[in-house]
């Protein structure tokens, strides 16, 4: 939690003031811990936002939790890169699975760009 990070910052400051700049017992520096902590907080906030958005979507659209889970599962099937977004190839695959006919020729590419 935040109190632990603050305590670690104080200890780090004392260590620096004592002119100790390396710790052969760990590969982690205070900077890597700070970055990791910020990434964790960002990830938690994104997850909270996603859950809140799912709840709002479900409630506003009359979608059941079961339907929302099915949508999420389908999306995750195509989100091969696990970014939470579909890249062009993933999106194209999802459209094909829905029955869109997107050829591999120039016309297919034009059709796909029009859909985007």
C-alpha positions as CSV (number, residue, x, y, z in Angstrom):
1,X,0.0,0.0,0.0
2,X,0.9,3.7,-0.1
3,X,2.3,3.7,3.4
4,X,4.8,0.9,2.6
5,X,6.0,2.8,-0.5
6,X,6.5,6.0,1.6
7,X,8.5,4.0,4.2
8,X,10.6,2.5,1.4
9,X,11.2,6.0,0.0
10,X,12.4,7.2,3.4
11,X,14.7,4.2,3.8
12,X,16.0,4.7,0.3
13,X,16.8,8.4,1.1
14,X,18.7,7.3,4.2
15,X,20.7,4.7,2.2
16,X,21.5,7.3,-0.4
17,X,22.6,9.8,2.3
18,X,24.9,7.1,3.6
19,X,26.5,6.9,0.2
20,X,25.4,3.4,-0.5
21,X,24.4,3.2,-4.2
22,X,24.4,-0.6,-4.9
23,X,22.9,-3.5,-3.3
24,X,24.4,-6.8,-4.5
25,X,21.5,-8.7,-2.8
26,X,18.8,-7.5,-5.2
27,X,18.4,-6.5,-8.8
28,X,15.7,-4.0,-8.0
29,X,16.3,-0.3,-7.5
30,X,13.9,2.2,-5.9
31,X,13.2,3.4,-9.4
32,X,12.1,0.0,-10.7
33,X,9.9,-0.4,-7.6
34,X,8.3,3.1,-8.3
35,X,7.7,2.2,-11.9
36,X,6.2,-1.2,-10.9
37,X,4.0,0.5,-8.3
38,X,2.7,3.0,-10.8
39,X,2.0,0.3,-13.4
40,X,0.1,-1.7,-10.8
41,X,-2.0,1.3,-9.8
42,X,-2.7,2.1,-13.5
43,X,-3.7,-1.5,-14.1
44,X,-6.0,-1.5,-11.1
45,X,-7.6,1.8,-12.3
46,X,-8.1,0.4,-15.8
47,X,-9.8,-2.7,-14.4
48,X,-12.1,-0.7,-12.2
49,X,-13.0,1.5,-15.2
50,X,-13.7,-1.5,-17.3
51,X,-15.9,-3.1,-14.7
52,X,-17.8,0.1,-14.2
53,X,-18.3,0.5,-17.9
54,X,-19.5,-3.0,-18.2
55,X,-22.0,-2.4,-15.4
56,X,-23.2,0.8,-17.0
57,X,-23.5,-0.9,-20.4
58,X,-25.3,-3.8,-19.0
59,X,-27.8,-1.6,-17.1
60,X,-28.4,0.9,-19.9
61,X,-28.8,-1.6,-22.6
62,X,-30.8,-4.2,-20.7
63,X,-28.1,-6.8,-21.2
64,X,-27.9,-9.6,-18.7
65,X,-24.7,-10.5,-17.0
66,X,-24.7,-13.8,-18.9
67,X,-24.9,-12.0,-22.2
68,X,-22.1,-9.6,-21.2
69,X,-19.9,-12.6,-20.3
70,X,-20.6,-14.1,-23.7
71,X,-19.7,-10.9,-25.4
72,X,-16.5,-10.6,-23.4
73,X,-15.6,-14.2,-24.1
74,X,-16.2,-13.7,-27.9
75,X,-14.1,-10.5,-27.8
76,X,-11.3,-12.2,-25.9
77,X,-11.3,-15.0,-28.5
78,X,-10.3,-12.5,-31.2
79,X,-8.1,-10.3,-29.0
80,X,-5.1,-12.6,-29.6
81,X,-2.6,-9.8,-28.5
82,X,-4.5,-9.4,-25.2
83,X,-4.5,-5.6,-25.4
84,X,-8.1,-5.0,-24.8
85,X,-8.4,-3.7,-28.4
86,X,-8.7,-5.5,-31.7
87,X,-6.0,-4.7,-34.3
88,X,-6.9,-4.7,-37.9
89,X,-6.2,-8.4,-38.5
90,X,-8.1,-9.4,-35.3
91,X,-11.1,-7.2,-36.3
92,X,-11.1,-8.6,-39.8
93,X,-11.2,-12.2,-38.4
94,X,-14.1,-11.2,-36.2
95,X,-16.0,-9.8,-39.2
96,X,-15.4,-12.9,-41.2
97,X,-16.7,-15.1,-38.3
98,X,-19.9,-13.0,-38.4
99,X,-20.4,-13.8,-42.0
100,X,-18.9,-10.8,-43.7
101,X,-17.3,-11.7,-47.0
102,X,-14.0,-9.9,-47.2
103,X,-11.9,-11.1,-50.1
104,X,-8.1,-11.3,-50.1
105,X,-7.9,-9.2,-53.2
106,X,-7.8,-5.4,-53.7
107,X,-11.6,-5.1,-53.6
108,X,-11.6,-7.0,-50.2
109,X,-9.1,-4.5,-48.8
110,X,-11.2,-1.6,-50.1
111,X,-14.3,-3.1,-48.5
112,X,-12.5,-3.7,-45.2
113,X,-11.2,-0.1,-45.1
114,X,-14.7,1.2,-45.8
115,X,-16.0,-0.8,-42.7
116,X,-13.2,0.6,-40.6
